[in-house]
Amino acid sequence: MSKILNDKDLKREDKQVLSAIICALSSSKDRINYFVIFASSALALLAGIYFDFIK
């Protein structure tokens, strides 16, 4: 972290570590996004079934 804040040159290892961290974060965001879409779709489906068949 200090290398980034002090504008020091990053070594190849440092770049690989940063790349791995960024990929992990984007994967986590993708999973959350997929879950939100899945949950929203499930709620819309349940609401549609309720209003079409039950009410």
Buried (B, 14 or more C-beta within 10 A) or exposed (E): EEEEEEEEEEEEEEEEEEEEEEEEEEEEEEEEEEEEEEEEEEEEEEEEEEEEEEE
